[in-house]
């Protein structure tokens, strides 16, 4: 299926999955949080991605997140399903079901743990993309999967009619430029600290973790770059820096973001599922030190920030285990 234009949006949030204190998905909080990020400026929401704790969600939870996202968005933002599987057959079935559930697009992560060759990666992506009419984002994050999508493989995948974009968490800017010069692929920054540099060399947008806390600055940056106003984009980038550092440096982004959102009173619990755990005392202190440096960031007012280290401590074992393959 051939897609014209950008079917994903430009300011996409890698959505956290709010949970109760015992580790079950908190569906009212999910609905509220999706509405919050859209109202703050997101035009795309990636559910069930890394930040959404995809590896410990059940398939049923993943599909319901798509359905809830579509219902809450009500046409205001695209709902992209992330995650996938390191088993090609399972990934195919999951994305087929996600399409039926109403997803607007899929983000396919490189198979992890297996460490396939580039031929295996190419076959995996092609077969999954063949199985759905939805537009596809390739997720290149070798720090988590163990293997990169090499340049030559990206060029070959770009010929598939459903593969339209890459989420880049590899940080190789010269490769991004080469691919943008030789393909029609869209690039989305997958590293919050590199959003502006990616946009400056031609990226389409971002899929960001910090956007859970505030999407407004990213909307400002993207809109400024769209109109060629680098001065405004750079000023917003600088203001965001300590918030990005708080969310992305000391503990996994999911953990820090839930800790911060709970301290702001925006989700009911900071709980994550094991093997993730909440920040230890010294980690929480570092996060809070970074937040003290955040000034004049739209949507990020920490004057009434009330972190709860006890509520965040440890991790939860849900009643039903997730699908690990």
N, C-alpha and C positions, 0 to 999 in steps of 0.2 A: 504494500500500500504506500503510495507517495503522499507525503505531507508537505504542505507549503507553509512558509513562515516559521514562526517559533511556537510550537504547541505546548511549551512547558512554563513560560513566564521567565522573568529575569531575577526577581528576588525570591528565592526559594528557601524555605526553612527545613533543616533536617530535624524533624519534630521529635522531641522527647515523648515518651509514653508515660503519662502520669499514672502512678500506682498508689494503692492504699498502703497502710503501714504493714500489712501482711503480704504484700507483693502481688496482689491481684490488680488487674487493670481498673483504674478508677474512671469509669465511662463518663460520668458527669464532668469530671475535670478535663478529660480528653476533649469533650465538646467545647467547653469554655476556653481551653487553651488554643484550639484551632481557630475559634472565633477571634480570640485576642490577637494572634499573629497576623491574621488576615486584615483585621482593622488597623494594625500597625504598619501595613504596607506590603505584606507578602502577596505575590500573585501566583505562588506555587507552594505546595506543601508536600514534602516527601515523608510519608509514613513508613514505618517498619524498616527504616534504615539502621545504620550502625548506632546512631544516637538514640533511635527508638528501641534499642535493645533487641534487635531482630533475632539474634542467636538464642534468646531465651523466651521468645514468644511462640505460642502454638500457631499452627496454620489457621485455625479458626479465629484466633485473635487478630492475626494479620489481615484476614479478609474482612473482619468486622471493622477494623480501623479504616480500611478503604471505604466501606459503606458509610460509616459515621462521618468521615472526612467529606465525602460527596454531599451528604445531607447538610452538614453545617456550612460548607462553602457555598452551596446553592448558586454555583456559577461564578462566584467572585474570585476563585482561585482554582488552578489545576491541582488535581490530586494524583501524585506519582507514588507508586509502590516501589519500595526499595528492597534491600535484602537479597532474596534469591536463595541459592543453595550451592554447595560444592558438588552436588550430584545432579548431573544434567537432567535426568528424567524427572527428578523432584522439582527442579527449577521450572521446567516446562509446564508441569501440572499446576504449580503455584501461580505462575503468571497467567495461564489460561483462566484459572479461577478468579484472579484479580481483575482481569478484563471483564468477566461476567459480573463481578461485584461493582463495576463502574469506574475503575481506574482510568485516568486520562493518559497515562504513560507508565513505563516501567524503567527502573534503574537496575541494571544487572551488574553485580559485583564479580570481579575475577574469581574463579574458583579458588578457595582458600584451603590450606592444609595439604591437599593433594600435591601441590606444586607441579601442575601440568606443564608440558612443553608449550611453545607458542602455537604449534599445530593443534594441541588439545584446547588451548584457550580460544583459538579461532573457531574450532568446531563447536565448542560450547556456546559461544555467543551467537553464532549463525543459527544453530538449531533452536535456541530459545527465541531469537528474533523471528525465525520462520513460523513459530507456533502462535504468534499473536499479530493482530493488525495494529497494535498500539505503537506509538513512537518510542524509541529506545534510547536511553542514556547508558553508555558504558561507564562503569565506575572503576577507575584505575587508582588503586591504593595499595601499593606493594608493601608498605609498612605493616599492614594487617594481613594481607593475603600471602605474602612471601614471594610473589612473582609480579613483575610489571607487565603491562601490555606494551610490548615493544613497538617502536615507531613503524616498522614494516607491517606489523600485524594490524595496527590502527588504520593504515592506508588501505589494507585489504578489506577490513570491516566496514570502512566508509562507503564501499560500493554497495552494501546491502541497503535496499530501499527503506527499511524500517529503522536502521541505525542512524540517528540524526545528531547525536551529541556525546560528549565525554565529560564526566565529572573528574577533574584532575586533582589528585592529592599526592602527586609525585614531585611537584615543584621544579620540574625541568622546563624552564621558560623557553629555552632555545628549541626544544622539541615541540612545544605548543605552537610556536611561531611557524615551524616547518609544516606541521599538520594543517594549520590554518591557511598557509600558503598553497597547499596542494590538495585540499579537500573542501567540501562545503559543510563539514562538521561544525556544530556549535560547541563552544567550550564553557564549562561552568567551574568556577573556582571552588575547590573542595577543601581549602585551607583558609580559615577566617583571616589570618594575618596577611594573606596574599591576595585578597579580593581586588584591591585597587591595582596592584601590579598586573594581575591577570587581565583586568578590564582594559588597562592601558595598552596592552599588546593585541587586543581584539577579542577578548572573551565576551560571551553573551551576557553572563550573569554569575550568580553564586548559588551554592547550596550550603547554607551556613548554620552552624550550631548556635553561635551567639545571637542569631536572629530570633531564637526562642525567647531571649530576654528583652531584646528590642530590635525590631526590624526597621524602624524609622530611619536610622542613620544609613542603613544599606540602601534604602529607597532613595535617600538623598544622593548618595554616592553614584548609584546607577543612573539616576536621572541627570545628574551633573555631567557624567561621562557621555551620556547620550547627546547632550547639547554642546559638548566640547569645553566644558567649564572645569578644567583640571584644578584650578585654585580652590573651588568649593569642595570638590571631591577629596582633595588632599587634606584640607582642614578637618573634614569629617572623619577621615581615616585616622588622623592623629588623635582626635578626641576619643575614638573607639579603642585605641591601642591598649590602655590598661584594662578595659573590660574584656577584650579578647584574651589578654594574658591571664586574667582571673579565671576565665571559663575553660581555657585550653592548655594551660601549662602544667599545673601541679598534680592533677588527677585526671582520669579520663573525662572528656567533655560532657558526657552524659551525667556523670556523678556531680561535677561542679555546677552544671546548669540546673539540675534539679535542686541542689543545695541553695543556689541563688534564688531560683523561682519560689521555693518554699519560704525563704527568708523575706521575700517581697509579698508574701501572702497570695501568690497567684496559682499555686497548686496545693493540694491538701496534705501531701506528704513528700519528703525528699527520697523516699525509699527506692532502691534499685534491687534487681534480682542478682543473686549469686551466680557466678563468682565475683561480680562487681560488689563493692562495698562502699559505704559512705566515707567521706574524708576522715582521716585520723585528726587528732587535735592540732598537730603541727601543720598539717595540710590545710585544714579549715582556717587556721590563723593566717597562712599565706594568702589564701583566697580573699579573706577579709581585708588584708593589707592592700592588696591590689585594688579592691573595690573602693577603698578610701581615696584612691587617686582619680576615680572617675568623676569628671566635672562636665556639666553642661551637655550631657549626652541625651538627646530626646528619647523619652520612654524609659530612661534608666535613672530613676530618682531613688537614691539609697539613704535618704534622710531618715526614713522610718524602717530601715532594714533590720530585721530581727531573726538572725540565724539561729537554728536549733541543732546544735551538734549531737545531742542525744537522739533526736528523732532521725538524724541521718546515719547514725552509727550502724555498722554491720550491713548485712544484706539479707534478702528474703528468699525463702524457698516456696514457690507457688504450689498450689494444690495439684496442678497438672503440669507435667514437664513440657518444655518446648521441643521443637523438632531440630535436632542438631545436624541433620544431613539434608 
